[in-house]
Amino acid sequence: MASFPGLTSALSQNHIDRLAGIALVTVLMMGCFAILRPFLSAILWAVILSFFYHRIERAVRGRQGLAAGLIEPLVFLRTSHNKTYW
């Protein structure tokens, strides 16, 4: 069998480039997670409240003011439970 030294070095360089790219993306994702970590609870509650708001708005046939008034108790309960200000 014939040996192709240029081809094997190109393949190994391609493999190294791919591993470096994967490592870079992994480090960037870890950095993004580290930055967003303190806000994950707030992001989760924003997703939950927006889901419920959309469902309530559809139930009241697009009346946004009524939907906002009905979602307000959920916001109040979320922000007021287990906190003592006195």
C-alpha positions as protocol buffer text, in pm:
chain_id: "A"
residue {
  index: 1
  type: MET
  ca { x: 0 y: 0 z: 0 }
}
residue {
  index: 2
  type: ALA
  ca { x: 114 y: 348 z: -75 }
}
residue {
  index: 3
  type: SER
  ca { x: 166 y: 596 z: 204 }
}
residue {
  index: 4
  type: PHE
  ca { x: 42 y: 955 z: 175 }
}
residue {
  index: 5
  type: PRO
  ca { x: 224 y: 1163 z: 439 }
}
residue {
  index: 6
  type: GLY
  ca { x: 64 y: 1491 z: 332 }
}
residue {
  index: 7
  type: LEU
  ca { x: -284 y: 1344 z: 364 }
}
residue {
  index: 8
  type: THR
  ca { x: -229 y: 1200 z: 712 }
}
residue {
  index: 9
  type: SER
  ca { x: -84 y: 1526 z: 843 }
}
residue {
  index: 10
  type: ALA
  ca { x: -379 y: 1717 z: 697 }
}
residue {
  index: 11
  type: LEU
  ca { x: -621 y: 1476 z: 861 }
}
residue {
  index: 12
  type: SER
  ca { x: -448 y: 1508 z: 1196 }
}
residue {
  index: 13
  type: GLN
  ca { x: -449 y: 1889 z: 1163 }
}
residue {
  index: 14
  type: ASN
  ca { x: -824 y: 1876 z: 1084 }
}
residue {
  index: 15
  type: HIS
  ca { x: -874 y: 1659 z: 1394 }
}
residue {
  index: 16
  type: ILE
  ca { x: -679 y: 1905 z: 1610 }
}
residue {
  index: 17
  type: ASP
  ca { x: -878 y: 2199 z: 1471 }
}
residue {
  index: 18
  type: ARG
  ca { x: -1203 y: 2019 z: 1546 }
}
residue {
  index: 19
  type: LEU
  ca { x: -1099 y: 1941 z: 1903 }
}
residue {
  index: 20
  type: ALA
  ca { x: -987 y: 2301 z: 1956 }
}
residue {
  index: 21
  type: GLY
  ca { x: -1324 y: 2424 z: 1827 }
}
residue {
  index: 22
  type: ILE
  ca { x: -1513 y: 2189 z: 2057 }
}
residue {
  index: 23
  type: ALA
  ca { x: -1300 y: 2300 z: 2352 }
}
residue {
  index: 24
  type: LEU
  ca { x: -1359 y: 2668 z: 2270 }
}
residue {
  index: 25
  type: VAL
  ca { x: -1736 y: 2623 z: 2242 }
}
residue {
  index: 26
  type: THR
  ca { x: -1739 y: 2427 z: 2570 }
}
residue {
  index: 27
  type: VAL
  ca { x: -1547 y: 2702 z: 2752 }
}
residue {
  index: 28
  type: LEU
  ca { x: -1778 y: 2970 z: 2609 }
}
residue {
  index: 29
  type: MET
  ca { x: -2089 y: 2777 z: 2714 }
}
residue {
  index: 30
  type: MET
  ca { x: -1949 y: 2732 z: 3066 }
}
residue {
  index: 31
  type: GLY
  ca { x: -1878 y: 3105 z: 3083 }
}
residue {
  index: 32
  type: CYS
  ca { x: -2230 y: 3192 z: 2969 }
}
residue {
  index: 33
  type: PHE
  ca { x: -2376 y: 2956 z: 3227 }
}
residue {
  index: 34
  type: ALA
  ca { x: -2158 y: 3108 z: 3501 }
}
residue {
  index: 35
  type: ILE
  ca { x: -2283 y: 3456 z: 3409 }
}
residue {
  index: 36
  type: LEU
  ca { x: -2651 y: 3354 z: 3387 }
}
residue {
  index: 37
  type: ARG
  ca { x: -2648 y: 3126 z: 3694 }
}
residue {
  index: 38
  type: PRO
  ca { x: -2760 y: 3394 z: 3945 }
}
residue {
  index: 39
  type: PHE
  ca { x: -3054 y: 3481 z: 3719 }
}
residue {
  index: 40
  type: LEU
  ca { x: -3183 y: 3129 z: 3643 }
}
residue {
  index: 41
  type: SER
  ca { x: -3458 y: 3149 z: 3905 }
}
residue {
  index: 42
  type: ALA
  ca { x: -3586 y: 3478 z: 3765 }
}
residue {
  index: 43
  type: ILE
  ca { x: -3566 y: 3346 z: 3408 }
}
residue {
  index: 44
  type: LEU
  ca { x: -3762 y: 3035 z: 3507 }
}
residue {
  index: 45
  type: TRP
  ca { x: -4034 y: 3243 z: 3674 }
}
residue {
  index: 46
  type: ALA
  ca { x: -4053 y: 3473 z: 3371 }
}
residue {
  index: 47
  type: VAL
  ca { x: -4110 y: 3170 z: 3148 }
}
residue {
  index: 48
  type: ILE
  ca { x: -4376 y: 3028 z: 3382 }
}
residue {
  index: 49
  type: LEU
  ca { x: -4561 y: 3359 z: 3415 }
}
residue {
  index: 50
  type: SER
  ca { x: -4552 y: 3430 z: 3042 }
}
residue {
  index: 51
  type: PHE
  ca { x: -4689 y: 3080 z: 2974 }
}
residue {
  index: 52
  type: PHE
  ca { x: -4978 y: 3135 z: 3217 }
}
residue {
  index: 53
  type: TYR
  ca { x: -5039 y: 3488 z: 3086 }
}
residue {
  index: 54
  type: HIS
  ca { x: -5068 y: 3357 z: 2731 }
}
residue {
  index: 55
  type: ARG
  ca { x: -5311 y: 3083 z: 2838 }
}
residue {
  index: 56
  type: ILE
  ca { x: -5524 y: 3329 z: 3038 }
}
residue {
  index: 57
  type: GLU
  ca { x: -5525 y: 3581 z: 2752 }
}
residue {
  index: 58
  type: ARG
  ca { x: -5653 y: 3314 z: 2514 }
}
residue {
  index: 59
  type: ALA
  ca { x: -5918 y: 3212 z: 2768 }
}
residue {
  index: 60
  type: VAL
  ca { x: -6050 y: 3570 z: 2795 }
}
residue {
  index: 61
  type: ARG
  ca { x: -6044 y: 3610 z: 2415 }
}
residue {
  index: 62
  type: GLY
  ca { x: -5756 y: 3854 z: 2382 }
}
residue {
  index: 63
  type: ARG
  ca { x: -5851 y: 4105 z: 2652 }
}
residue {
  index: 64
  type: GLN
  ca { x: -5503 y: 4197 z: 2769 }
}
residue {
  index: 65
  type: GLY
  ca { x: -5610 y: 4413 z: 3062 }
}
residue {
  index: 66
  type: LEU
  ca { x: -5828 y: 4139 z: 3207 }
}
residue {
  index: 67
  type: ALA
  ca { x: -5554 y: 3880 z: 3154 }
}
residue {
  index: 68
  type: ALA
  ca { x: -5302 y: 4106 z: 3330 }
}
residue {
  index: 69
  type: GLY
  ca { x: -5545 y: 4154 z: 3620 }
}
residue {
  index: 70
  type: LEU
  ca { x: -5594 y: 3781 z: 3652 }
}
residue {
  index: 71
  type: ILE
  ca { x: -5221 y: 3703 z: 3639 }
}
residue {
  index: 72
  type: GLU
  ca { x: -5141 y: 3960 z: 3908 }
}
residue {
  index: 73
  type: PRO
  ca { x: -5227 y: 3728 z: 4203 }
}
residue {
  index: 74
  type: LEU
  ca { x: -4965 y: 3481 z: 4073 }
}
residue {
  index: 75
  type: VAL
  ca { x: -4706 y: 3757 z: 4063 }
}
residue {
  index: 76
  type: PHE
  ca { x: -4805 y: 3871 z: 4411 }
}
residue {
  index: 77
  type: LEU
  ca { x: -4784 y: 3520 z: 4553 }
}
residue {
  index: 78
  type: ARG
  ca { x: -4447 y: 3466 z: 4388 }
}
residue {
  index: 79
  type: THR
  ca { x: -4297 y: 3784 z: 4526 }
}
residue {
  index: 80
  type: SER
  ca { x: -4450 y: 3776 z: 4874 }
}
residue {
  index: 81
  type: HIS
  ca { x: -4429 y: 3420 z: 5005 }
}
residue {
  index: 82
  type: ASN
  ca { x: -4167 y: 3322 z: 5263 }
}
residue {
  index: 83
  type: LYS
  ca { x: -4040 y: 3675 z: 5309 }
}
residue {
  index: 84
  type: THR
  ca { x: -4062 y: 3874 z: 5626 }
}
residue {
  index: 85
  type: TYR
  ca { x: -4027 y: 4249 z: 5604 }
}
residue {
  index: 86
  type: TRP
  ca { x: -4141 y: 4336 z: 5956 }
}
